[in-house]
């Protein structure tokens, strides 16, 4: 499953499509020039429990490192992942 990224200025998303349907998505908005807020993560029922949400977070972290961004994970799922992997993701946490 390939994670795609859509950046539309002040907002964006990381998502996965299967057969043309969006089956997982994590959305964010730009809070400051170098800070994004992850506000929502959703995974279709058929993919829950398969690590798809984690994959979205991992791709977002790669993007943040590349762009030298910080994150505020307001989404409960993303927040839980960042807490669980706090040592691995400390460099991008605001």
Beta strands, then each sheet from edge to edge (+ up, - down):
strand 1: 4-7
strand 2: 11-18
strand 3: 21-32
strand 4: 35-43
strand 5: 70-73
sheet 1: 1+ 2- 3+ 4- 5-
end
